[in-house]
Amino acid sequence: MDLLFLFILAALAGAAAVAGIIFWSTQRATASAITSYFKASEYILETGEPPPDWLANPRRKRLFRPAGSSVTHVELMARFDDLVRFFEHCRFFEDEWAREQLLAQLATIRENWQECARA
């Protein structure tokens, strides 16, 4: 009976440890993603240019492409659209006016990028 109790206790402790690790890693990944969106928007608003990390190919694509390939305008605009979609649904704004101002500024920059691509 004591052995069964110890086994159940060890199984519960192991399950709690696994759940804790999953919770911690999920929180860390979420915080990292949110931070990267806000840093990218700050860089874009300050400089009017894409962040340097957007100009590097994602790791998964670097495995299948030659070393010197660059990011296309279509891929860049797709990342920009993801950024805008994030801010459309993000809850980290003081009020709706702040969200609308940020989205309006990003829309202006997107139009500038589209005009530069056409030229």
Secondary structure, DSSP 8 states (H G I E B T S, - for coil): -HHHHHHHHHHHHHHHHHHHHHHHHHHHHHHHHHHHHHHHHHHHHHHSS--HHHHS--HHHHTTS-TT----HHHHHHHHHHHHHHHHH----SSHHHHHHHHHHHHHHHHHHHHHHH-
